[in-house]
Amino acid sequence: MRYELYYWPSIQGRGEFIRLALEEAGADYVDVARGRESRRSGVAGMMALMESSRIRQLPFAPPFLRAGKLIIAQTANILMYLGGRHALAPAGEPGRLWAHQLQLTIADLVQEVHDTHHPISSDLYYEDQRKEARQRGETFRKSRMPKYLGYFERVVSANAAGKGYLIGARLTYPDLSLFQIVEGLRYAFPRAMQRQEKKIPRIVALRDRVAERPRIAAYLASKRRIAFNEDGIFRRYPELDG
């Protein structure tokens, strides 16, 4: 089955967590909105599907995934589906719920990253909330980022199976997402992350392990990997990095 991924074509954003899972799985997929503009492709095709009166289970916003007759929205929900289909999640229910719980915690962190540069409203430009963003950025660097990363460091440390993963003895989709978190934070908060990484050696080692996986390494070196930029979730504003 060929998957259809629908997400904004010029940013990594939340869609990148799904791309990483699809790439690691070696899945056949098309990034629809990055195609030529038409009724079925490009941003126009994505918006046409979202506004269709023939689809009962309409997605609220990208990213969403079309898998046969299924249309699945919300990043964590999509990853739970892909994890079960492509051996990127534990087989048993307790393990699947644990993976989903970790992914939802990552989603909370992603939202907090976004709110550092848009603390008042997503409808306002960054320049319209720069003062508030500086305050939010300082709180994030000093409190929230260490709290989240410290938590995931403890999860890796407590994994009884060892191997340096979040769950069990092999890679699962939350590992891929945590890799993306580290990459994004390194881009958006390079100074803060340089200090923080000394306290999270297990997460750094996990990040390196993921980056060396053949399919992920090939993806990162390809044109399919969109560069970080100041339109996505992870944005580099030096004043927010302290």
Backbone as CSV, one residue per row, in Angstrom:
resi,resn,N_x,N_y,N_z,CA_x,CA_y,CA_z,C_x,C_y,C_z
1,MET,0.838,-1.189,0.000,0.000,0.000,0.000,0.878,1.247,0.000
2,ARG,0.509,2.196,-0.815,1.224,3.461,-0.869,0.510,4.475,0.019
3,TYR,1.249,5.004,0.986,0.695,6.008,1.884,0.724,7.380,1.223
4,GLU,-0.226,8.217,1.608,-0.235,9.612,1.197,-0.128,10.464,2.457
5,LEU,0.970,11.182,2.586,1.178,12.080,3.716,0.803,13.492,3.295
6,TYR,0.000,14.137,4.106,-0.428,15.505,3.831,0.135,16.423,4.914
7,TYR,1.022,17.319,4.488,1.577,18.306,5.408,2.149,19.458,4.589
8,TRP,2.408,20.571,5.260,2.920,21.758,4.578,4.258,21.450,3.907
9,PRO,4.452,21.917,2.685,5.589,21.458,1.877,6.932,22.104,2.171
10,SER,6.962,23.194,2.949,8.223,23.933,3.107,8.791,23.892,4.515
11,ILE,8.166,23.131,5.407,8.654,23.054,6.785,8.707,21.596,7.248
12,GLN,9.545,21.360,8.262,9.547,20.046,8.894,8.326,19.909,9.798
13,GLY,8.214,20.783,10.787,7.040,20.816,11.640,6.681,19.471,12.253
14,ARG,5.414,19.283,12.493,4.926,18.028,13.058,4.954,16.899,12.048
15,GLY,4.921,17.238,10.779,4.966,16.211,9.750,6.269,15.443,9.722
16,GLU,7.350,16.055,10.216,8.660,15.410,10.157,8.728,14.171,11.042
17,PHE,7.998,14.165,12.130,7.971,12.980,12.986,7.401,11.785,12.227
18,ILE,6.443,12.048,11.361,5.839,10.982,10.558,6.767,10.585,9.424
19,ARG,7.393,11.565,8.788,8.337,11.249,7.713,9.445,10.323,8.212
20,LEU,9.962,10.590,9.402,11.037,9.760,9.937,10.586,8.314,10.111
21,ALA,9.369,8.114,10.587,8.855,6.756,10.755,8.669,6.071,9.403
22,LEU,8.132,6.790,8.429,7.947,6.215,7.096,9.282,5.862,6.455
23,GLU,10.261,6.720,6.634,11.586,6.465,6.053,12.258,5.267,6.731
24,GLU,12.208,5.199,8.043,12.811,4.076,8.755,12.144,2.763,8.376
25,ALA,10.836,2.805,8.142,10.098,1.601,7.770,10.342,1.191,6.320
26,GLY,10.941,2.070,5.534,11.100,1.783,4.111,9.762,1.755,3.397
27,ALA,8.811,2.532,3.909,7.454,2.523,3.361,7.380,3.289,2.045
28,ASP,6.452,2.868,1.223,6.161,3.563,-0.027,5.184,4.690,0.294
29,TYR,5.623,5.938,0.131,4.727,7.051,0.450,5.012,8.228,-0.471
30,VAL,4.021,9.096,-0.568,4.170,10.330,-1.331,3.819,11.492,-0.418
31,ASP,4.639,12.535,-0.445,4.417,13.750,0.325,3.564,14.669,-0.555
32,VAL,2.257,14.540,-0.424,1.314,15.079,-1.407,1.480,16.573,-1.649
33,ALA,1.574,17.359,-0.596,1.598,18.814,-0.756,2.882,19.319,-1.394
34,ARG,3.904,18.456,-1.500,5.145,18.869,-2.148,5.113,18.595,-3.652
35,GLY,4.005,18.085,-4.137,3.857,17.815,-5.558,3.347,19.028,-6.328
36,ARG,3.178,18.842,-7.622,2.679,19.918,-8.477,1.245,20.272,-8.091
37,GLU,0.931,21.562,-8.105,-0.388,22.011,-7.691,-1.475,21.509,-8.640
38,SER,-2.475,20.842,-8.064,-3.624,20.363,-8.832,-4.741,20.059,-7.854
39,ARG,-5.798,19.478,-8.358,-6.917,19.132,-7.484,-6.567,17.980,-6.556
40,ARG,-5.532,17.227,-6.877,-5.167,16.070,-6.064,-3.751,16.154,-5.503
41,SER,-3.047,17.198,-5.817,-1.646,17.297,-5.410,-1.333,18.721,-4.997
42,GLY,-0.168,18.892,-4.376,0.217,20.208,-3.911,-0.638,20.650,-2.729
43,VAL,-0.429,21.885,-2.296,-1.233,22.425,-1.201,-2.699,22.484,-1.594
44,ALA,-2.968,22.782,-2.861,-4.353,22.838,-3.335,-5.040,21.488,-3.166
45,GLY,-4.322,20.419,-3.485,-4.894,19.085,-3.314,-5.147,18.758,-1.853
46,MET,-4.220,19.173,-0.981,-4.395,18.936,0.453,-5.615,19.689,0.978
47,MET,-5.751,20.951,0.595,-6.879,21.739,1.071,-8.203,21.232,0.507
48,ALA,-8.169,20.750,-0.731,-9.391,20.213,-1.330,-9.882,19.002,-0.559
49,LEU,-8.958,18.158,-0.122,-9.359,16.981,0.649,-9.923,17.393,2.004
50,MET,-9.287,18.380,2.653,-9.757,18.823,3.964,-11.149,19.447,3.897
51,GLU,-11.472,20.027,2.765,-12.758,20.714,2.613,-13.799,19.860,1.906
52,SER,-13.468,18.612,1.634,-14.372,17.743,0.893,-15.629,17.418,1.703
53,SER,-16.748,17.430,1.031,-18.014,17.067,1.679,-18.263,15.562,1.629
54,ARG,-17.383,14.833,0.954,-17.561,13.391,0.819,-16.822,12.601,1.898
55,ILE,-16.003,13.286,2.695,-15.239,12.609,3.741,-15.900,12.863,5.091
56,ARG,-16.289,11.796,5.750,-17.005,11.930,7.023,-16.054,12.221,8.185
57,GLN,-14.900,11.581,8.186,-13.955,11.772,9.288,-12.887,12.784,8.871
58,LEU,-13.318,14.029,8.794,-12.445,15.097,8.311,-11.326,15.391,9.310
59,PRO,-10.098,15.557,8.838,-9.020,16.001,9.724,-9.168,17.493,10.021
60,PHE,-8.786,17.885,11.232,-8.866,19.303,11.599,-7.756,20.100,10.931
61,ALA,-6.551,19.512,10.879,-5.391,20.212,10.318,-4.326,19.187,9.951
62,PRO,-3.398,19.546,9.061,-2.252,18.672,8.802,-1.391,18.575,10.060
63,PRO,-0.650,17.490,10.232,-0.506,16.391,9.269,-1.638,15.377,9.385
64,PHE,-1.919,14.733,8.248,-2.784,13.559,8.261,-2.296,12.595,7.191
65,LEU,-2.683,11.359,7.354,-2.174,10.279,6.515,-3.339,9.536,5.884
66,ARG,-3.204,9.282,4.593,-4.198,8.451,3.904,-3.588,7.076,3.704
67,ALA,-4.264,6.073,4.249,-3.806,4.689,4.145,-4.970,3.852,3.649
68,GLY,-5.017,3.652,2.343,-6.162,2.960,1.773,-7.413,3.803,1.956
69,LYS,-8.411,3.249,2.639,-9.644,3.974,2.889,-9.593,4.782,4.175
70,LEU,-8.522,4.626,4.933,-8.386,5.348,6.196,-7.767,6.723,5.987
71,ILE,-8.259,7.701,6.721,-7.620,8.998,6.826,-7.376,9.237,8.312
72,ILE,-6.111,9.309,8.702,-5.724,9.368,10.113,-5.040,10.698,10.372
73,ALA,-5.493,11.419,11.379,-4.909,12.712,11.737,-4.286,12.643,13.126
74,GLN,-3.574,13.707,13.469,-2.842,13.874,14.728,-1.568,13.026,14.716
75,THR,-0.442,13.687,14.943,0.876,13.052,14.815,0.991,11.778,15.643
76,ALA,0.662,11.852,16.924,0.786,10.672,17.793,-0.128,9.544,17.336
77,ASN,-1.301,9.882,16.862,-2.254,8.882,16.375,-1.722,8.184,15.127
78,ILE,-1.162,8.961,14.216,-0.587,8.405,12.987,0.580,7.482,13.318
79,LEU,1.432,7.910,14.238,2.594,7.105,14.602,2.181,5.817,15.311
80,MET,1.143,5.863,16.104,0.649,4.641,16.731,0.196,3.640,15.664
81,TYR,-0.468,4.142,14.630,-0.909,3.293,13.524,0.285,2.719,12.764
82,LEU,1.229,3.566,12.387,2.395,3.102,11.638,3.269,2.176,12.482
83,GLY,3.376,2.469,13.762,4.186,1.628,14.632,3.708,0.195,14.666
84,GLY,2.397,0.016,14.693,1.839,-1.333,14.693,2.002,-2.049,13.372
85,ARG,1.972,-1.324,12.290,2.067,-1.937,10.961,3.497,-2.233,10.537
86,HIS,4.463,-1.498,11.080,5.833,-1.596,10.581,6.852,-1.947,11.667
87,ALA,6.403,-2.644,12.697,7.302,-3.131,13.753,8.105,-2.002,14.388
88,LEU,7.474,-0.842,14.535,8.107,0.283,15.206,7.468,0.550,16.564
89,ALA,6.771,-0.451,17.076,6.142,-0.372,18.390,6.149,-1.762,19.008
90,PRO,6.077,-1.851,20.332,6.005,-3.162,20.977,4.767,-3.930,20.534
91,ALA,4.833,-5.238,20.616,3.728,-6.078,20.160,2.573,-6.104,21.152
92,GLY,2.862,-6.107,22.445,1.814,-6.209,23.456,1.161,-4.887,23.778
93,GLU,-0.048,-4.946,24.323,-0.798,-3.735,24.631,-0.086,-2.833,25.641
94,PRO,0.485,-3.365,26.736,1.187,-2.462,27.664,2.305,-1.679,26.977
95,GLY,3.063,-2.346,26.125,4.135,-1.675,25.416,3.627,-0.645,24.424
96,ARG,2.536,-0.972,23.735,1.967,-0.022,22.765,1.465,1.239,23.476
97,LEU,0.824,1.042,24.634,0.346,2.190,25.396,1.499,3.026,25.929
98,TRP,2.571,2.377,26.331,3.757,3.081,26.823,4.380,3.910,25.707
99,ALA,4.474,3.343,24.519,5.014,4.086,23.371,4.134,5.295,23.057
100,HIS,2.824,5.098,23.093,1.899,6.194,22.803,1.998,7.273,23.874
101,GLN,2.153,6.854,25.115,2.299,7.817,26.212,3.552,8.669,26.030
102,LEU,4.658,8.042,25.659,5.889,8.790,25.422,5.718,9.763,24.263
103,GLN,5.027,9.326,23.210,4.826,10.194,22.055,3.946,11.392,22.412
104,LEU,2.955,11.187,23.246,2.102,12.287,23.673,2.889,13.287,24.526
105,THR,3.836,12.787,25.313,4.694,13.677,26.094,5.592,14.487,25.166
106,ILE,6.083,13.847,24.109,6.862,14.566,23.097,6.006,15.638,22.435
107,ALA,4.740,15.328,22.191,3.831,16.318,21.605,3.671,17.530,22.521
108,ASP,3.613,17.292,23.826,3.541,18.409,24.773,4.792,19.278,24.678
109,LEU,5.946,18.638,24.574,7.204,19.379,24.455,7.231,20.196,23.167
110,VAL,6.783,19.605,22.074,6.747,20.317,20.793,5.895,21.576,20.907
111,GLN,4.768,21.474,21.591,3.905,22.639,21.754,4.593,23.729,22.576
112,GLU,5.335,23.317,23.603,6.037,24.310,24.414,7.142,24.994,23.615
113,VAL,7.800,24.246,22.735,8.799,24.863,21.849,8.129,25.902,20.962
114,HIS,7.017,25.536,20.372,6.285,26.478,19.519,5.925,27.746,20.280
115,ASP,5.509,27.587,21.531,5.033,28.734,22.297,6.153,29.663,22.743
116,THR,7.416,29.250,22.578,8.498,30.187,22.902,8.517,31.360,21.932
117,HIS,8.176,31.111,20.672,8.182,32.221,19.704,6.784,32.747,19.393
118,HIS,5.747,32.045,19.854,4.384,32.552,19.709,3.635,32.384,21.027
119,PRO,4.067,33.081,22.077,3.469,32.867,23.396,2.067,33.442,23.556
120,ILE,1.702,34.422,22.732,0.371,35.032,22.856,-0.615,34.379,21.909
121,SER,-0.263,34.359,20.619,-1.186,33.833,19.616,-0.442,33.445,18.352
122,SER,-0.887,32.379,17.718,-0.330,31.978,16.427,-0.768,32.920,15.318
123,ASP,-1.779,33.725,15.580,-2.274,34.666,14.575,-1.448,35.948,14.505
124,LEU,-0.553,36.136,15.476,0.306,37.318,15.484,1.692,36.961,14.956
125,TYR,2.380,37.940,14.375,3.764,37.742,13.971,4.654,37.690,15.205
126,TYR,5.802,37.056,15.033,6.766,36.999,16.133,7.123,38.397,16.608
127,GLU,7.291,39.331,15.684,7.678,40.690,16.029,6.628,41.386,16.904
128,ASP,5.392,40.917,16.839,4.322,41.523,17.630,4.287,41.004,19.060
129,GLN,5.091,39.996,19.367,5.092,39.426,20.716,6.524,39.105,21.162
130,ARG,7.457,39.916,20.692,8.873,39.668,20.959,9.179,39.724,22.461
131,LYS,8.639,40.716,23.175,8.905,40.834,24.607,8.428,39.592,25.350
132,GLU,7.209,39.182,25.069,6.646,38.013,25.740,7.409,36.738,25.349
133,ALA,7.890,36.707,24.100,8.648,35.546,23.642,9.964,35.427,24.397
134,ARG,10.602,36.547,24.692,11.845,36.497,25.467,11.595,35.923,26.854
135,GLN,10.511,36.341,27.465,10.174,35.811,28.789,9.871,34.322,28.725
136,ARG,9.108,33.934,27.708,8.763,32.512,27.554,10.001,31.692,27.222
137,GLY,10.880,32.236,26.392,12.105,31.534,26.038,12.996,31.299,27.242
138,GLU,13.081,32.290,28.115,13.906,32.133,29.314,13.354,31.042,30.221
139,THR,12.047,31.020,30.404,11.428,29.970,31.219,11.644,28.600,30.594
140,PHE,11.531,28.540,29.285,11.719,27.263,28.601,13.145,26.758,28.777
141,ARG,14.130,27.620,28.578,15.528,27.209,28.684,15.890,26.765,30.098
142,LYS,15.423,27.517,31.089,15.858,27.287,32.462,15.040,26.218,33.186
143,SER,13.796,26.016,32.751,12.924,25.124,33.503,12.342,23.994,32.666
144,ARG,11.635,24.365,31.604,10.848,23.354,30.883,11.721,22.396,30.075
145,MET,12.692,22.915,29.333,13.561,22.048,28.551,14.325,21.068,29.428
146,PRO,14.967,21.511,30.515,15.639,20.542,31.384,14.688,19.513,31.983
147,LYS,13.462,19.928,32.278,12.510,18.992,32.873,12.143,17.884,31.895
148,TYR,11.822,18.253,30.663,11.469,17.248,29.657,12.654,16.346,29.325
149,LEU,13.786,16.938,29.035,14.946,16.134,28.646,15.428,15.262,29.801
150,GLY,15.350,15.786,31.008,15.714,14.981,32.169,14.794,13.783,32.332
151,TYR,13.515,13.987,32.039,12.564,12.877,32.109,12.932,11.782,31.115
152,PHE,13.185,12.154,29.872,13.511,11.134,28.863,14.866,10.479,29.155
153,GLU,15.782,11.221,29.742,17.048,10.616,30.156,16.799,9.514,31.190
154,ARG,15.877,9.768,32.109,15.553,8.758,33.125,14.844,7.556,32.515
155,VAL,14.012,7.809,31.518,13.310,6.698,30.851,14.312,5.766,30.181
156,VAL,15.280,6.322,29.462,16.299,5.488,28.825,17.088,4.731,29.886
157,SER,17.435,5.408,30.972,18.217,4.785,32.039,17.446,3.653,32.707
158,ALA,16.120,3.809,32.828,15.298,2.820,33.523,14.873,1.656,32.636
159,ASN,15.168,1.730,31.344,14.771,0.657,30.429,15.524,-0.625,30.787
160,ALA,14.806,-1.579,31.338,15.437,-2.799,31.851,16.123,-3.602,30.757
161,ALA,15.647,-3.475,29.521,16.228,-4.248,28.419,17.564,-3.674,27.964
162,GLY,17.860,-2.454,28.405,19.123,-1.842,28.003,19.120,-1.425,26.545
163,LYS,20.255,-1.517,25.895,20.430,-1.195,24.471,20.343,0.294,24.176
164,GLY,20.027,1.123,25.173,20.032,2.564,24.957,18.808,3.123,24.277
165,TYR,17.702,2.366,24.215,16.460,2.857,23.629,15.458,3.226,24.719
166,LEU,14.377,3.883,24.323,13.339,4.241,25.276,12.548,3.030,25.748
167,ILE,12.315,2.086,24.829,11.468,0.930,25.119,12.159,-0.337,24.621
168,GLY,12.323,-1.297,25.498,12.825,-2.590,25.068,14.220,-2.547,24.486
169,ALA,14.490,-3.560,23.659,15.848,-3.746,23.138,16.003,-3.308,21.688
170,ARG,14.959,-2.697,21.116,15.074,-2.269,19.724,14.383,-0.927,19.531
171,LEU,14.653,-0.335,18.398,14.125,0.995,18.100,12.606,0.975,17.940
172,THR,11.954,2.006,18.486,10.524,2.224,18.287,10.312,3.665,17.824
173,TYR,9.080,3.979,17.439,8.861,5.311,16.861,9.128,6.461,17.842
174,PRO,8.935,6.307,19.170,9.328,7.425,20.040,10.825,7.725,19.998
175,ASP,11.655,6.714,19.730,13.089,6.973,19.576,13.345,7.904,18.399
176,LEU,12.661,7.670,17.296,12.803,8.523,16.122,12.363,9.952,16.434
177,SER,11.270,10.058,17.187,10.762,11.384,17.530,11.694,12.110,18.487
178,LEU,12.306,11.379,19.415,13.247,12.010,20.324,14.492,12.482,19.572
179,PHE,14.904,11.731,18.556,15.978,12.188,17.667,15.614,13.549,17.069
180,GLN,14.401,13.683,16.575,13.972,14.938,15.964,13.931,16.068,16.981
181,ILE,13.558,15.758,18.206,13.558,16.765,19.267,14.964,17.304,19.483
182,VAL,15.933,16.413,19.584,17.315,16.853,19.795,17.794,17.708,18.627
183,GLU,17.512,17.270,17.402,17.926,18.041,16.230,17.283,19.430,16.234
184,GLY,16.007,19.473,16.555,15.302,20.748,16.560,15.798,21.695,17.639
185,LEU,16.036,21.153,18.830,16.523,21.996,19.917,17.948,22.479,19.653
186,ARG,18.752,21.648,19.015,20.097,22.086,18.648,20.042,23.257,17.674
187,TYR,19.058,23.244,16.805,18.914,24.333,15.839,18.373,25.589,16.512
188,ALA,17.316,25.440,17.301,16.637,26.608,17.857,17.343,27.197,19.070
189,PHE,17.948,26.339,19.880,18.589,26.793,21.122,19.996,26.205,21.223
190,PRO,20.894,26.561,20.313,22.217,25.928,20.289,23.019,26.134,21.566
191,ARG,22.963,27.330,22.142,23.741,27.594,23.349,23.156,26.837,24.547
192,ALA,21.859,26.893,24.688,21.215,26.202,25.806,21.404,24.690,25.690
193,MET,21.317,24.161,24.474,21.479,22.719,24.291,22.907,22.275,24.547
194,GLN,23.868,23.112,24.200,25.268,22.758,24.461,25.497,22.544,25.954
195,ARG,24.864,23.388,26.759,24.970,23.210,28.207,24.163,22.005,28.685
196,GLN,22.966,21.839,28.109,22.067,20.788,28.575,22.562,19.394,28.220
197,GLU,23.222,19.252,27.088,23.616,17.921,26.632,24.619,17.241,27.553
198,LYS,25.319,18.014,28.347,26.250,17.417,29.310,25.506,16.612,30.370
199,LYS,24.222,16.916,30.551,23.418,16.259,31.583,22.565,15.115,31.033
200,ILE,22.567,14.942,29.710,21.699,13.913,29.109,22.507,13.035,28.150
201,PRO,23.549,12.372,28.605,24.398,11.578,27.703,23.665,10.431,27.028
202,ARG,22.683,9.861,27.695,21.956,8.735,27.094,21.096,9.188,25.919
203,ILE,20.496,10.345,26.046,19.699,10.872,24.937,20.599,11.229,23.757
204,VAL,21.735,11.825,24.030,22.674,12.159,22.959,23.131,10.884,22.250
205,ALA,23.422,9.835,23.012,23.836,8.563,22.410,22.710,7.953,21.587
206,LEU,21.469,8.089,22.072,20.316,7.586,21.304,20.184,8.350,20.001
207,ARG,20.341,9.670,20.073,20.279,10.497,18.865,21.303,10.040,17.839
208,ASP,22.533,9.771,18.283,23.589,9.336,17.376,23.275,7.962,16.788
209,ARG,22.703,7.097,17.602,22.364,5.745,17.142,21.299,5.809,16.037
210,VAL,20.309,6.669,16.228,19.266,6.828,15.208,19.855,7.410,13.925
211,ALA,20.706,8.419,14.046,21.284,9.082,12.875,22.117,8.132,12.029
212,GLU,22.653,7.083,12.649,23.509,6.134,11.935,22.736,4.995,11.281
213,ARG,21.457,4.898,11.537,20.676,3.835,10.901,20.647,4.074,9.383
214,PRO,20.855,3.050,8.578,21.048,3.250,7.135,19.947,4.053,6.456
215,ARG,18.696,3.732,6.721,17.612,4.441,6.034,17.492,5.879,6.518
216,ILE,17.701,6.095,7.806,17.638,7.462,8.336,18.809,8.283,7.814
217,ALA,19.998,7.705,7.797,21.169,8.415,7.288,20.966,8.810,5.827
218,ALA,20.400,7.901,5.040,20.142,8.204,3.629,19.105,9.316,3.490
219,TYR,18.095,9.278,4.335,17.066,10.316,4.289,17.640,11.678,4.661
220,LEU,18.426,11.724,5.728,18.993,12.992,6.174,19.897,13.621,5.124
221,ALA,20.518,12.787,4.313,21.419,13.280,3.266,20.694,13.602,1.966
222,SER,19.401,13.336,1.907,18.648,13.497,0.666,17.928,14.847,0.625
223,LYS,17.374,15.167,-0.540,16.585,16.383,-0.701,15.203,16.247,-0.064
224,ARG,14.835,15.040,0.318,13.539,14.847,0.979,13.518,15.498,2.362
225,ARG,14.670,15.598,2.993,14.779,16.221,4.318,14.785,17.739,4.146
226,ILE,13.727,18.391,4.576,13.621,19.845,4.508,14.499,20.450,5.583
227,ALA,15.194,21.512,5.257,16.049,22.177,6.240,15.207,22.913,7.280
228,PHE,15.733,23.011,8.492,15.076,23.840,9.496,15.028,25.278,8.990
229,ASN,13.952,25.963,9.338,13.819,27.361,8.937,12.897,28.092,9.910
230,GLU,12.776,29.407,9.721,12.018,30.212,10.671,10.529,30.293,10.369
231,ASP,10.028,29.298,9.643,8.591,29.145,9.451,8.051,27.920,10.174
232,GLY,8.950,27.093,10.677,8.523,25.849,11.313,8.350,25.999,12.816
233,ILE,8.358,24.869,13.512,8.203,24.881,14.965,9.507,25.267,15.635
234,PHE,10.614,24.681,15.191,11.929,24.980,15.755,12.531,26.156,14.978
235,ARG,12.567,27.322,15.622,13.043,28.527,14.955,14.233,29.113,15.713
236,ARG,15.213,29.579,14.976,16.402,30.142,15.602,16.294,31.654,15.704
237,TYR,15.897,32.113,16.886,15.915,33.529,17.212,16.950,33.693,18.326
238,PRO,18.118,34.279,18.044,19.213,34.326,19.038,18.785,34.909,20.387
239,GLU,17.868,35.858,20.381,17.462,36.474,21.650,16.711,35.497,22.551
240,LEU,16.160,34.436,21.982,15.446,33.439,22.789,16.399,32.408,23.378
241,ASP,17.649,32.405,22.887,18.636,31.426,23.351,19.478,31.953,24.502
242,GLY,19.177,33.174,24.959,19.879,33.699,26.124,21.191,34.361,25.765
